[in-house]
Amino acid sequence: MSTDGQPHIVAIGGGSFVPDARYGYEPSPLLRYALDLTGQDRPRICFLTTALGDGAEHVARGYAAFSQLDAEVSHLVLYPMPNMADMRSHLLSQDLVYVFGGSTANLLALWRLHGLDDMMREAWTEGVVLCGQSAGALCWHAGGTTDSFGPNLRPLADGLGLLPYSCGVHYDSDPQRRPLLQQLVAEGTLPEAYAADEKVALHYVGTELVQAVSYGKGAGAYHVTPDGSGSADERRIEPRLLASS
């Protein structure tokens, strides 16, 4: 649970993990920032690879990365069936839930089929820190842009809606992201948006963005709103720079 008992979401635009010679990947400063919100010396972490199809190799990589933390780590998969009988109780007992990126549309469909949408909302209100990258960031919002349907990005307007905004991820690394998000917000297809470059995370308490954090100099976060004349305004939010180690 979070130190203050409030609902926290840390939505990462990209860069949850960094390369590591021994384990392949290790948690980045963004993920460590989210863990610090739990206030626990040995936090309970559950990670989900739904957006990646729950392949055994993805689960193994998750354990390899999270094993470098002093934490109690578990995973929740839905293929070929849920790996635990009481998913709700398990999620509510965690300090942090981390969601890997992949297909946002498939993640949302499967979570709703298994009732995970309601379980995640309950965990959030009870103070479990929710965190994730890419699809694992977008899913908590009202919508955003996604490559779930092919290489050309399309709007996704049926996120879980814990946060009433749209979300932009990989904002500086995928040339499609910025113009499409601005267009969709300008025309009203998506609500106002918050976006994050690589190595940047958006930290919400309740439904309020309290700050952006980053471990990449020059990387930014952004607030995109309709300007009332058919275009969009984009305001840069300067992230707080985190220590790289």
N, C-alpha and C positions, 0 to 999 in steps of 0.2 A: 504494500500500500504506500501511497505518497506520504511524505512527512507531515503535511498539513491536512490530510484527509480529503482534499479537494480533487475534482476531476482534472487530470492532466493528459494532454496528448502531445507527443513530440513527432511531428511529421517531417520526415527527412527527404529532401529533394534528390539526394544521391550521396553515397559515401558513408554508409553505415559501418563498413569494414575497410581495412587497408591491408595491402599485401604483407605477408609474414613468411619468412624463409622456412620456418619449421612447420607451421600449421596451415599454410596457404593463405589464411586471412585472420586478422585479429580485429576486435572491436575498435572503432575509431573514437575520437573525442566526442562525437555527436552521440553515440550510443552510451558512452560512459557518462555523459551529461544526463541522459534520460535515467540511467541507473542511479545517479546521485539523488534524483528526485524521490526515490523510494526511502531514502534515509536508513537503509538497512546495511549492516556490515556484510551479511551474506544473503543477498536478495534471492527470492524465488522467481525464476524467469521461465516462462513458457513461450516457445516460438512456434509459429505456424508457417507451413510451406504450401498452403492451399493453392496460391497463385502460380506455383510451379508444378502443380500436379502431384505433389506429395511423393516424388520419387525418392527412393532410398538414398541415392547419392546426395540429394539436397539436404536430407535430414542429417546425414553423416557430416556434411560440411558445416551445418549449423552447430552440431555438437563440437566439432573441432575448433570452431571460432569461439563459441561461448565457454569452452573448457578453460580458456585462459583467464577467466574471471573467477573470483572467489564467490561463487554463486551456486545455488541449487537449480539445475537446469532440467527442463522437461520439454516435450514436444507434443503437439496435437495434430493428428492427421485425420483425414476423412476418407481416404482411399485405402483398401477397398471397402472398409467400414471404419467408423471411429475407433481409435485405439484405446479409448477409455469409456467406461460405462456411464460415468456421471461428468460430462464435460462442464456443466454449469458450476458444480462445486469446485472442480479443479481450477477453473478460470478465476473464480471469486477468491480462491486461496492464494493467488499469485501476487507478487509485488509489481511485476512488469510483464506485459504481453508484447512480444515483438512479432511483426508480420513481414515476411519477406516479399519482395516484388515479384512481378510476373503478369499474369492476366487478371486485371481488375474485374472484368465482366464475369469471368468464370468463378473468381473468388466470391463475388457477391451472390451469384446464383447458388453456389453450394452452401455458403453460410446461411442463406435464407431457407434453403431446403432442410437443413439440419437444426435450424433455430439458433444459430450462432449470432445472428444479428441482434436478437433480444438479449442474449447472454453477454455480448460485448457491451451493450448499452448499460446493463446492470453493473457489470464490472467497473465500467468507467465512473458511474455515479457513486460507487462504493469506494473509489479512490485507488483502484488499480491503474497504474500508469500504462497508457496505451502508446505504442511506438511502432514505427515501420517506415520502410523506404519504398518510393515509387508507388506501386499498387498498394503497398502497406501504409502509405501516407494518404493517398487519394481516397481510399475506402471510407475513412472517417468523415469525409466532407459530403456536401450535397452533390458534387459532381466534379468534372474536370475533363481533360482530354486523355484519350487512351489509344494504344495500338493493339488492344485486345482483338480487334476485328481484321487487322492487316497492317501493312507497313505505313499506310497513310492514316494519320491520326483522325479520330472521330470523336464527337462529343459523347460524354457519358453523364447522364443527368439523374441517375438513380442510386447515388451513393447512400451510405447508411444515414447520413444527415445528422450525426452527432454535432457536427459543426455546420452552420448554415451557409457556408461559403463554398465556392469552387476552389480547386487546388491545382496549381501548376508545378510539375516536378521536372527534373532534368532541364531546367529552364534555359541554361546557357550552353547545353551540350547537344540538344536536338533542335535543328533550325526550324522545325515545324511548330514547336511548342508555343513560343511567344506570340507570333501573329495569329494563330488559331485561337488561343485563349482570349486575346484582346478582341477578336472578331465576335466570338460567342458571347462574351460579356457585353460588348457594345450593342448587339442586337437583342439581348435579353434571353438568349437560349440558356445561358448559365448565369447564376447570380454573381455578385462581386467576388473577386478571387484574391487569394494569397498564393504567391509562387516562390519557389526556392531554386537557386542554382545548385550545381554540384557542391558538395561539402558544406551545405547549409541545411539547417533544420528550423522549423517553425514550432514554437512552444506556445500552446494554448492552455490557459487555466479556465475551466468551464468552457464557454464559447468565445472568450476574449483572447486575442493574440497578445501575449505579454512581451515577447521578444523573439528575435531571430538570433541564432548562434551559428558559428562557422569555425572551421579550422583551415580555411583557404583564404589567403589575403586577396582582396579584390572581389571575392564572391559576394553576391547580394541576395536579398529577399525583396519582394515587390507586392504592392497592393494595387489591384486592377479594378477600376470602377467605371461604369458608363458615364459619359460626359453630358448626356442629354441631347446630343446632336448627331447621334449615329456612330460615334467613335468611342474610344476608351481612353481614360487617363491611367497612366502607370506611374506610381510613386515608389521610389526606392526606399527600402527599409535597411538601414545599416546594421549588419549583424554584430553581436558581441563576439570578439575573437577568442576562441578557446585555445588553451595550451595544446601543443601537438602531441604531448606525451604525459 
